[in-house]
Amino acid sequence: MKERYGTVIIMNLLGDPTGAAPALKPESIADPRILHAQALKSSRVDRSIFNNLITLYAKSNLLDSSLRVFKQIPSPNIVSWTSLISVHSSSPLSLTLFLSMLRCPILPNQRTLASLFKACVSLPRCLLFGLSLHALSFKLSLNAQPFSGSALVNFYSKYRLPIDARKVFDEMPERDEVCYAAVIVGLAQNSKPLESLSLFAAMKSSNVGSTMYSVSGALRAVADLAALEQCRMIHGHAVVTGFDKNVIVGSALVDGYGKSGLVSDARKVFDENIAVMNIVGWNALMAGYAQQGDSSSVIKLFQSMANVRFVPDEYSFLAALSGFYNAGLVGESEIWLKRMKLEYGIKPGLEHYTCLIGALGKAGRLEDAERIATTMPFNPDAAVWRSLLSSCAHHSAADMALRMARRLLELDPNDDSAYTIAANVLSVAGRWSEVADMRKLMKDRRVKKEVGKSWIEVKGEVHMFMAGDRKHERTEEIYEKLAELMESIEKLGYKPVWDEMLHEVGKGEKKEALWYHSEKLALAYGIVSGAAPAGKPMRIIKNLRICKDCHEAFKYISRAIDKEIIVRDVNRYHKFLNGSCTCGDIW
């Protein structure tokens, strides 16, 4: 459409004074060289024709020709320079051209800066250049203009500087839908889901229209929070605005419902949009099944891709391997990693090997898992050693756990999980002097344990709890309900799991500490507030791995209240019902 618009402009400019366009054949619409030839013959050639030709040549992937046209302009103006910089925004040439423009001297406008910020994002190691551009835009009072401002927000977001991106947005006096989309997407991509959703709500309150990018960005934030009700509300908004049939929004909806634990709704959205669904949507649905440990549905979907002529990519295999990992299927993990290389010619990445290592560790094949970690064609990262450390803890392999913790601390001496998990597995083995050494090392290095947090959504509002939290307005009711629950499950046979508690702590203190974990408080509040009507599951999100005692308690509580409880921790989904969990007590 833009190509045709530029062509029409040139045809109008080349036309006679009466407005009649020159006699051009239909094929000239698609070939800028014919228009260029007509321009050279015309007696009415001016700079605007050449400016448009620069863009048209670039649209036809004739970048060298666009540069030659620029050099034919006697006195290039800011539009000429901006056109040329824009078409070369994925090349270092754009930055060189900008410096040449300044020497003329010609100062940039907000569209010039927007193209340059885009170049800094697409090119490697351009953070400092982008910061210099920001300083220049500030001096020229262009930093808060819509075009340059939204591009600057995107620049900071891509460089993982969300605070700076938000500051730029806040300084903009006028914010259109593009500005809001840039900051909503940027915050969602930088693990700031609550801020992203807050700005989406502010955008709607300000009567600023949505775009497919702002809607998909909000859905990404919802996926990170696993906030089901928020996902449903944004889905309703997408239907009203007509974005629900857009492939980008459709894929984001599949991802949002899948990560919120409602794969049935993700599948429904997928089926409704299957005619336009791309590989991203297919992978999102497979990832949703994989997170539930439903490997059979992942494989069925993987095989169905061939029927619609989609070729699986590395993310398709990552979903399959994640499904096998969560289902504890070691043999399938090994087979599919080989298939990936031999049948599809895709080189496995570090994430694919991490899934295999995790599956081997879960199955108790700890030496095999360590051998893969040390012989794979990648340097193991923290996630690999952390996965092995967790597997050692599950199988009470204290010596190997200590070795894995040291490996992890070599990469990151401030990783609190290394100290905590190692101390727990050593305490189970009764090696109290080594537990003390580990905790002393943690104290000496001033490493703080990450605070456990749990979230529950009630009527579209997200409530957050920490261990021993007493800040909630309904604290008394929550603690009374929790005491009632714990007493009732003790009658059913529940016994506290002390494995992960310090041995110096008295039994009464241990019991109280276990009772008031964040996920138990969130569950008690969910019951008190009526978060889940009859027939609906209770949904809780945990930022860390659910502890053994909470896992055991939730199995009994699901029996006591006759309700399904769904917990998404940092590793996977746990579905508690009738006294059992879908993870098979391996997580």
C-alpha positions as CSV (number, residue, x, y, z in Angstrom):
1,M,0.0,0.0,0.0
2,K,2.8,2.4,0.9
3,E,4.6,1.5,-2.3
4,R,1.5,2.4,-4.4
5,Y,1.1,5.6,-2.4
6,G,4.6,6.7,-3.2
7,T,4.1,5.8,-6.8
8,V,1.0,7.9,-7.0
9,I,2.8,10.9,-5.5
10,I,5.5,10.6,-8.2
11,M,3.0,10.2,-11.0
12,N,1.1,13.3,-9.8
13,L,4.3,15.3,-9.6
14,L,5.2,14.2,-13.1
15,G,1.8,15.0,-14.5
16,D,1.0,18.1,-16.6
17,P,-0.4,21.3,-15.1
18,T,-3.9,20.1,-15.7
19,G,-3.3,17.2,-13.3
20,A,-3.2,14.5,-16.0
21,A,-0.7,11.8,-15.1
22,P,1.9,10.6,-17.7
23,A,1.0,7.6,-19.7
24,L,2.6,4.7,-17.7
25,K,2.0,1.0,-18.1
26,P,0.5,-0.9,-15.2
27,E,3.8,-2.8,-14.6
28,S,5.5,0.5,-13.7
29,I,3.6,0.6,-10.5
30,A,5.8,-2.3,-9.3
31,D,9.1,-1.1,-10.9
32,P,10.7,2.1,-9.6
33,R,13.2,2.1,-12.4
34,I,10.4,2.9,-14.9
35,L,9.2,5.8,-12.7
36,H,12.8,7.0,-12.4
37,A,13.2,7.0,-16.2
38,Q,10.0,9.0,-16.6
39,A,11.3,11.4,-14.0
40,L,14.5,12.0,-15.9
41,K,12.6,12.8,-19.0
42,S,10.2,15.1,-17.3
43,S,10.8,18.9,-17.2
44,R,9.1,19.1,-13.7
45,V,11.6,17.1,-11.7
46,D,12.1,18.4,-8.2
47,R,13.6,17.1,-4.9
48,S,10.4,15.5,-3.7
49,I,10.4,13.1,-6.6
50,F,13.9,11.9,-5.7
51,N,13.0,11.6,-2.0
52,N,10.1,9.2,-3.0
53,L,12.3,7.3,-5.4
54,I,14.7,6.6,-2.6
55,T,12.0,4.9,-0.6
56,L,10.5,3.0,-3.6
57,Y,13.9,1.6,-4.6
58,A,14.4,0.4,-1.0
59,K,10.9,-1.3,-1.1
60,S,12.0,-3.2,-4.2
61,N,15.2,-4.2,-2.3
62,L,17.4,-2.1,-4.6
63,L,19.4,-0.3,-1.8
64,D,22.3,0.6,-4.0
65,S,20.0,2.4,-6.4
66,S,18.4,4.4,-3.6
67,L,21.9,5.6,-2.6
68,R,22.7,6.5,-6.3
69,V,19.4,8.5,-6.4
70,F,20.3,10.4,-3.3
71,K,23.7,11.4,-4.7
72,Q,21.9,12.9,-7.7
73,I,20.0,15.4,-5.5
74,P,21.8,18.8,-5.8
75,S,20.9,20.0,-2.3
76,P,19.5,17.2,-0.1
77,N,17.1,18.4,2.6
78,I,16.2,16.8,5.9
79,V,13.5,14.7,4.1
80,S,16.1,13.4,1.7
81,W,18.5,12.4,4.5
82,T,15.8,10.9,6.6
83,S,14.5,8.8,3.6
84,L,18.0,7.4,3.0
85,I,18.8,6.8,6.7
86,S,15.4,5.1,7.1
87,V,15.9,2.6,4.3
88,H,19.3,1.7,5.7
89,S,18.2,1.4,9.3
90,S,19.3,-2.3,9.5
91,S,22.8,-1.4,8.4
92,P,25.7,0.5,10.1
93,L,25.6,2.8,7.0
94,S,22.6,4.6,8.6
95,L,24.8,5.8,11.4
96,T,27.5,6.9,9.0
97,L,25.0,8.8,6.9
98,F,23.7,10.5,10.0
99,L,27.1,11.8,10.9
100,S,27.6,13.0,7.3
101,M,24.2,14.8,7.6
102,L,25.4,16.7,10.7
103,R,28.5,17.9,8.9
104,C,26.4,19.6,6.2
105,P,25.1,20.9,8.7
106,I,21.5,19.6,8.8
107,L,19.8,18.9,12.1
108,P,17.5,15.8,12.5
109,N,13.8,15.9,12.9
110,Q,11.8,13.4,15.0
111,R,11.4,11.0,12.1
112,T,15.2,10.9,11.6
113,L,15.8,10.1,15.2
114,A,13.1,7.4,15.1
115,S,14.9,5.7,12.3
116,L,18.2,6.0,14.1
117,F,16.9,4.5,17.3
118,K,15.5,1.6,15.3
119,A,19.0,1.1,13.8
120,C,20.5,1.1,17.3
121,V,18.2,-1.7,18.3
122,S,18.8,-3.9,15.2
123,L,22.6,-3.4,15.2
124,P,25.0,-4.9,17.8
125,R,26.8,-2.8,20.5
126,C,25.0,0.5,19.8
127,L,23.9,1.4,23.3
128,L,26.3,4.3,23.6
129,F,25.4,5.7,20.2
130,G,21.7,5.5,21.2
131,L,22.4,7.3,24.5
132,S,24.2,10.0,22.5
133,L,21.2,10.3,20.3
134,H,18.9,10.6,23.3
135,A,21.1,13.5,24.6
136,L,20.9,15.2,21.1
137,S,17.1,14.7,21.0
138,F,16.9,16.3,24.5
139,K,18.9,19.4,23.3
140,L,16.6,19.7,20.2
141,S,13.4,19.2,22.3
142,L,12.5,16.1,20.3
143,N,12.8,13.5,23.0
144,A,9.1,13.9,24.0
145,Q,7.7,14.0,20.4
146,P,5.5,11.0,19.5
147,F,7.7,9.5,16.7
148,S,11.1,9.9,18.4
149,G,9.7,9.3,21.9
150,S,8.0,5.9,21.1
151,A,11.2,4.8,19.2
152,L,13.3,5.8,22.3
153,V,11.0,3.8,24.6
154,N,11.5,0.8,22.3
155,F,15.3,1.4,22.3
156,Y,15.6,1.3,26.1
157,S,13.2,-1.7,26.3
158,K,15.3,-3.7,23.8
159,Y,18.4,-2.9,25.8
160,R,16.8,-4.2,29.0
161,L,16.4,-0.8,30.6
162,P,12.7,-0.7,31.4
163,I,13.1,2.1,34.1
164,D,14.6,4.4,31.5
165,A,11.9,3.4,29.0
166,R,9.2,4.3,31.5
167,K,10.8,7.6,32.3
168,V,10.9,8.6,28.6
169,F,7.2,7.7,28.3
170,D,6.3,9.7,31.5
171,E,8.0,12.8,30.1
172,M,5.9,12.7,26.9
173,P,3.1,15.4,27.1
174,E,1.0,13.8,24.3
175,R,0.8,10.0,24.0
176,D,-0.9,8.3,21.1
177,E,-1.6,4.6,20.6
178,V,1.9,4.0,19.2
179,C,3.5,5.5,22.4
180,Y,1.4,3.4,24.7
181,A,2.0,0.2,22.6
182,A,5.8,0.8,22.8
183,V,5.8,1.0,26.6
184,I,3.2,-1.7,27.2
185,V,5.2,-4.2,25.1
186,G,8.5,-3.0,26.5
187,L,7.6,-3.5,30.1
188,A,6.0,-6.9,29.4
189,Q,9.2,-8.0,27.6
190,N,11.3,-6.9,30.6
191,S,9.4,-8.8,33.3
192,K,7.3,-5.9,34.5
193,P,3.9,-7.4,33.9
194,L,2.0,-5.4,36.6
195,E,3.3,-2.1,35.2
196,S,2.5,-3.1,31.7
197,L,-1.1,-4.0,32.6
198,S,-1.5,-0.8,34.6
199,L,-0.5,1.3,31.6
200,F,-2.9,-0.7,29.4
201,A,-5.7,0.2,31.8
202,A,-4.5,3.9,31.8
203,M,-4.5,3.9,28.0
204,K,-8.2,2.8,28.0
205,S,-9.1,5.4,30.7
206,S,-7.5,8.1,28.5
207,N,-9.6,7.0,25.5
208,V,-6.6,6.2,23.5
209,G,-7.2,3.5,20.9
210,S,-5.7,0.1,21.1
211,T,-3.4,-1.5,18.5
212,M,-2.6,-5.1,17.9
213,Y,0.8,-4.5,19.6
214,S,-0.7,-3.0,22.8
215,V,-3.2,-5.8,23.1
216,S,-0.6,-8.5,22.4
217,G,1.8,-6.8,24.9
218,A,-0.9,-6.8,27.6
219,L,-1.6,-10.5,26.9
220,R,2.1,-11.2,27.3
221,A,2.0,-9.5,30.7
222,V,-1.1,-11.6,31.6
223,A,0.8,-14.8,30.6
224,D,3.7,-13.9,32.9
225,L,1.3,-13.4,35.8
226,A,-0.9,-16.4,34.8
227,A,-3.8,-14.0,35.6
228,L,-6.7,-15.9,34.0
229,E,-9.4,-13.3,34.7
230,Q,-7.3,-10.5,33.2
231,C,-6.7,-12.7,30.2
232,R,-10.4,-13.1,29.8
233,M,-11.1,-9.4,30.1
234,I,-8.4,-8.5,27.5
235,H,-9.8,-11.2,25.2
236,G,-13.2,-9.5,25.5
237,H,-11.6,-6.2,24.6
238,A,-9.9,-7.8,21.6
239,V,-13.3,-9.1,20.4
240,V,-14.9,-5.7,20.7
241,T,-12.1,-3.9,18.9
242,G,-11.9,-6.6,16.2
243,F,-8.3,-7.7,17.1
244,D,-9.2,-11.2,18.1
245,K,-8.9,-12.5,14.5
246,N,-5.5,-10.8,14.1
247,V,-2.7,-13.4,14.0
248,I,-0.4,-11.6,16.5
249,V,-3.2,-11.1,19.0
250,G,-4.6,-14.6,18.4
251,S,-1.1,-16.1,19.1
252,A,-0.8,-14.0,22.2
253,L,-4.3,-15.2,23.4
254,V,-3.2,-18.8,22.9
255,D,-0.1,-18.1,25.0
256,G,-2.0,-16.2,27.6
257,Y,-4.6,-18.9,28.2
258,G,-1.9,-21.6,28.0
259,K,0.3,-20.0,30.7
260,S,-2.7,-19.2,32.8
261,G,-3.3,-23.0,33.0
262,L,-6.5,-23.1,30.9
263,V,-5.3,-25.0,27.9
264,S,-8.8,-25.8,26.8
265,D,-9.5,-22.1,26.2
266,A,-6.2,-21.7,24.5
267,R,-7.2,-24.6,22.2
268,K,-10.5,-23.0,21.5
269,V,-8.9,-19.7,20.4
270,F,-6.4,-21.7,18.3
271,D,-9.1,-23.6,16.5
272,E,-11.1,-20.5,15.9
273,N,-8.1,-18.8,14.2
274,I,-6.4,-21.8,12.7
275,A,-6.9,-20.4,9.2
276,V,-4.5,-17.5,10.0
277,M,-2.5,-19.1,12.8
278,N,1.3,-19.0,12.2
279,I,4.1,-21.1,13.6
280,V,4.2,-18.9,16.7
281,G,0.6,-19.8,17.6
282,W,1.3,-23.5,17.1
283,N,4.3,-23.3,19.3
284,A,2.4,-21.4,22.0
285,L,-0.3,-24.1,22.2
286,M,2.3,-26.8,22.4
287,A,4.1,-24.9,25.1
288,G,0.8,-24.7,27.0
289,Y,0.3,-28.5,26.9
290,A,4.0,-29.0,27.8
291,Q,3.7,-26.9,30.9
292,Q,0.9,-29.2,32.1
293,G,3.1,-32.3,31.4
294,D,0.6,-33.4,28.7
295,S,3.2,-34.7,26.3
296,S,0.7,-36.8,24.2
297,S,-1.2,-33.6,23.2
298,V,2.1,-31.9,22.4
299,I,3.1,-34.7,20.0
300,K,-0.4,-34.9,18.4
301,L,-0.1,-31.2,17.7
302,F,3.4,-31.5,16.5
303,Q,2.4,-34.2,14.0
304,S,-0.6,-32.1,12.9
305,M,1.7,-29.3,11.8
306,A,2.8,-31.4,8.8
307,N,-0.8,-31.4,7.5
308,V,-0.9,-27.7,7.2
309,R,2.7,-27.6,5.8
310,F,4.3,-25.9,8.7
311,V,7.9,-26.9,9.3
312,P,8.7,-27.3,13.1
313,D,11.4,-24.9,14.3
314,E,13.6,-24.9,17.4
315,Y,10.7,-23.7,19.6
316,S,8.5,-26.5,18.4
317,F,11.1,-29.0,19.6
318,L,11.6,-27.0,22.8
319,A,7.9,-27.5,23.6
320,A,8.1,-31.2,22.9
321,L,11.2,-31.7,25.1
322,S,9.6,-29.5,27.9
323,G,6.6,-31.8,27.7
324,F,8.7,-34.9,28.1
325,Y,10.7,-33.2,31.0
326,N,7.5,-32.4,32.9
327,A,6.1,-35.8,32.2
328,G,9.3,-37.5,33.3
329,L,9.8,-39.3,30.0
330,V,13.6,-39.8,29.6
331,G,13.6,-42.1,26.6
332,E,11.4,-39.9,24.5
333,S,13.6,-36.9,25.4
334,E,16.7,-38.7,24.1
335,I,14.9,-39.8,20.9
336,W,13.5,-36.4,20.1
337,L,16.8,-34.6,20.6
338,K,18.3,-37.0,18.0
339,R,15.3,-36.5,15.7
340,M,15.8,-32.8,15.9
341,K,19.3,-33.1,14.5
342,L,19.0,-36.0,12.1
343,E,15.5,-35.7,10.6
344,Y,15.0,-31.9,10.7
345,G,18.6,-30.6,10.5
346,I,18.1,-28.3,13.5
347,K,21.0,-27.8,15.9
348,P,19.8,-28.2,19.5
349,G,20.4,-25.2,21.6
350,L,21.3,-25.0,25.3
351,E,17.6,-24.9,26.3
352,H,17.0,-28.3,24.5
353,Y,19.9,-29.9,26.3
354,T,18.7,-28.4,29.6
355,C,15.4,-30.3,29.1
356,L,17.2,-33.6,28.6
357,I,19.4,-33.0,31.6
358,G,16.4,-32.2,33.7
359,A,14.6,-35.4,32.6
360,L,17.6,-37.5,33.3
361,G,17.9,-35.9,36.7
362,K,14.3,-36.5,37.6
363,A,14.6,-40.2,36.7
364,G,17.6,-40.5,39.1
365,R,20.2,-40.9,36.3
366,L,22.3,-38.2,37.9
367,E,25.7,-39.3,36.5
368,D,24.2,-39.4,33.0
369,A,22.8,-35.9,33.4
370,E,26.1,-34.6,34.6
371,R,27.9,-36.3,31.7
372,I,25.6,-34.6,29.2
373,A,26.1,-31.2,30.9
374,T,29.9,-31.5,30.6
375,T,30.0,-32.9,27.1
376,M,27.3,-30.9,25.2
377,P,28.6,-28.3,22.7
378,F,27.7,-25.4,25.1
379,N,29.1,-24.1,28.3
380,P,26.5,-25.0,31.0
381,D,24.7,-22.0,32.3
382,A,23.3,-21.4,35.8
383,A,19.9,-23.1,34.7
384,V,21.7,-26.3,33.9
385,W,23.5,-26.6,37.3
386,R,20.4,-25.4,39.1
387,S,18.4,-28.2,37.5
388,L,21.0,-30.8,38.4
389,L,21.2,-29.4,42.0
390,S,17.4,-29.7,42.3
391,S,17.5,-33.3,41.0
392,C,20.2,-34.1,43.5
393,A,18.1,-32.7,46.3
394,H,15.1,-34.7,45.2
395,H,17.1,-37.9,45.2
396,S,19.0,-37.0,48.4
397,A,22.4,-37.2,46.7
398,A,24.2,-34.9,49.2
399,D,27.7,-35.2,47.8
400,M,26.7,-34.6,44.2
401,A,24.4,-31.7,45.4
402,L,27.4,-30.1,47.0
403,R,29.4,-30.4,43.9
404,M,26.6,-28.9,41.7
405,A,26.1,-26.0,44.2
406,R,29.8,-25.2,43.8
407,R,29.5,-25.3,40.0
408,L,26.5,-22.9,40.2
409,L,28.3,-20.6,42.6
410,E,31.3,-20.4,40.2
411,L,29.0,-18.8,37.7
412,D,27.0,-16.7,40.2
413,P,28.3,-16.3,43.8
414,N,25.1,-14.5,44.6
415,D,22.7,-17.2,43.5
416,D,20.7,-17.7,46.7
417,S,19.1,-21.0,45.4
418,A,22.6,-22.7,45.4
419,Y,23.1,-22.1,49.1
420,T,19.5,-22.8,50.1
421,I,19.0,-26.1,48.2
422,A,22.5,-27.4,49.2
423,A,21.8,-26.6,52.8
424,N,18.4,-28.3,52.6
425,V,19.8,-31.5,51.1
426,L,22.7,-31.6,53.6
427,S,20.2,-31.1,56.5
428,V,18.2,-34.1,55.3
429,A,21.4,-36.1,55.4
430,G,22.1,-34.9,58.9
431,R,25.3,-33.2,58.0
432,W,24.7,-30.2,60.2
433,S,28.2,-28.9,60.3
434,E,28.2,-28.5,56.5
435,V,24.8,-26.9,56.7
436,A,26.3,-24.4,59.1
437,D,29.3,-23.8,56.8
438,M,26.9,-23.2,53.9
439,R,24.8,-20.7,55.8
440,K,27.9,-18.9,57.1
441,L,29.3,-18.6,53.5
442,M,25.9,-17.2,52.4
443,K,26.1,-14.7,55.3
444,D,29.7,-13.7,54.7
445,R,28.9,-13.0,51.0
446,R,25.9,-11.0,52.0
447,V,23.6,-13.1,49.9
448,K,19.9,-12.6,50.6
449,K,17.4,-15.4,50.0
450,E,14.8,-14.4,47.5
451,V,11.5,-13.8,49.3
452,G,8.8,-16.3,48.4
453,K,5.7,-14.6,47.0
454,S,2.4,-16.0,46.0
455,W,-0.4,-14.4,44.0
456,I,-4.1,-15.2,43.8
457,E,-6.6,-13.4,41.5
458,V,-10.0,-12.5,42.9
459,K,-12.6,-10.8,40.7
460,G,-9.9,-9.4,38.4
461,E,-7.7,-8.0,41.2
462,V,-4.4,-9.7,42.0
463,H,-3.5,-10.2,45.7
464,M,0.1,-10.9,46.7
465,F,1.3,-12.7,49.9
466,M,4.6,-13.3,51.5
467,A,5.5,-15.8,54.3
468,G,4.0,-14.7,57.6
469,D,2.3,-11.7,55.8
470,R,0.0,-9.7,58.0
471,K,-0.6,-6.7,55.8
472,H,-3.8,-7.8,54.1
473,E,-7.0,-6.1,55.2
474,R,-8.5,-9.5,56.0
475,T,-5.5,-10.9,57.8
476,E,-7.5,-12.2,60.9
477,E,-10.0,-14.1,58.7
478,I,-7.1,-15.6,56.6
479,Y,-5.2,-16.9,59.6
480,E,-8.4,-18.3,61.2
481,K,-9.2,-20.1,58.0
482,L,-5.7,-21.4,57.7
483,A,-5.7,-22.8,61.2
484,E,-9.0,-24.5,60.5
485,L,-7.6,-26.0,57.3
486,M,-4.4,-27.3,59.0
487,E,-6.4,-28.9,61.8
488,S,-8.8,-30.6,59.4
489,I,-6.0,-32.1,57.3
490,E,-4.2,-33.4,60.3
491,K,-7.3,-35.5,61.0
492,L,-7.0,-36.9,57.5
493,G,-3.4,-38.0,58.1
494,Y,-1.3,-35.1,57.1
495,K,2.1,-34.9,58.7
496,P,4.4,-31.9,58.3
497,V,7.5,-32.3,56.2
498,W,10.4,-31.0,58.2
499,D,13.1,-31.7,55.6
500,E,13.7,-28.1,54.6
501,M,13.7,-26.6,58.1
502,L,16.7,-25.7,60.2
503,H,17.3,-28.3,62.9
504,E,18.1,-25.7,65.6
505,V,14.4,-24.4,65.4
506,G,12.0,-25.9,67.9
507,K,9.2,-28.1,66.8
508,G,6.5,-25.5,67.7
509,E,8.4,-22.8,65.7
510,K,8.9,-25.1,62.8
511,K,5.2,-25.9,62.7
512,E,4.2,-22.2,62.8
513,A,6.8,-21.4,60.1
514,L,5.4,-24.1,57.8
515,W,1.8,-23.0,58.4
516,Y,2.4,-19.4,57.2
517,H,4.1,-20.0,53.9
518,S,2.9,-17.6,51.2
519,E,1.0,-20.2,49.1
520,K,-0.9,-21.4,52.2
521,L,-1.9,-17.8,53.0
522,A,-3.0,-17.2,49.4
523,L,-5.1,-20.4,49.5
524,A,-6.8,-19.4,52.7
525,Y,-7.6,-16.0,51.3
526,G,-9.0,-17.6,48.2
527,I,-11.4,-19.7,50.3
528,V,-12.4,-16.8,52.5
529,S,-13.1,-14.5,49.5
530,G,-14.9,-17.1,47.5
531,A,-12.3,-16.8,44.7
532,A,-13.4,-20.0,43.0
533,P,-17.2,-20.7,42.7
534,A,-18.4,-24.3,42.9
535,G,-17.0,-26.5,40.2
536,K,-14.1,-24.0,39.5
537,P,-10.5,-24.6,40.6
538,M,-8.5,-22.4,43.0
539,R,-5.5,-20.9,41.1
540,I,-2.3,-19.7,42.8
541,I,1.0,-18.5,41.4
542,K,4.3,-18.9,43.3
543,N,7.5,-17.2,42.3
544,L,9.7,-20.0,43.7
545,R,9.5,-23.8,43.8
546,I,6.6,-25.0,46.0
547,C,8.1,-26.5,49.1
548,K,7.6,-30.1,50.1
549,D,5.3,-29.4,53.0
550,C,3.0,-27.0,51.0
551,H,2.9,-29.6,48.3
552,E,1.9,-32.3,50.8
553,A,-0.6,-30.0,52.6
554,F,-2.3,-29.0,49.3
555,K,-2.9,-32.7,48.4
556,Y,-4.8,-33.1,51.7
557,I,-6.6,-29.7,51.5
558,S,-7.9,-30.7,48.0
559,R,-9.6,-33.6,49.8
560,A,-10.8,-31.6,52.7
561,I,-12.5,-28.8,50.7
562,D,-13.4,-31.1,47.8
563,K,-11.9,-28.7,45.2
564,E,-9.2,-28.7,42.6
565,I,-6.2,-26.5,43.5
566,I,-3.9,-25.4,40.7
567,V,-0.5,-24.0,41.6
568,R,2.0,-22.6,39.1
569,D,5.4,-22.5,40.6
570,V,8.7,-21.5,38.9
571,N,9.0,-25.0,37.4
572,R,5.6,-26.2,36.3
573,Y,1.8,-26.5,37.0
574,H,0.6,-28.6,39.9
575,K,-3.0,-29.8,39.9
576,F,-4.1,-31.1,43.3
577,L,-7.3,-33.1,43.3
578,N,-8.6,-35.8,45.7
579,G,-5.3,-36.0,47.5
580,S,-2.9,-36.3,44.6
581,C,-0.9,-34.1,42.2
582,T,-0.4,-34.4,38.5
583,C,3.4,-33.9,38.9
584,G,3.5,-37.4,40.6
585,D,5.5,-35.8,43.5
586,I,8.5,-35.1,41.2
587,W,9.1,-31.4,40.5
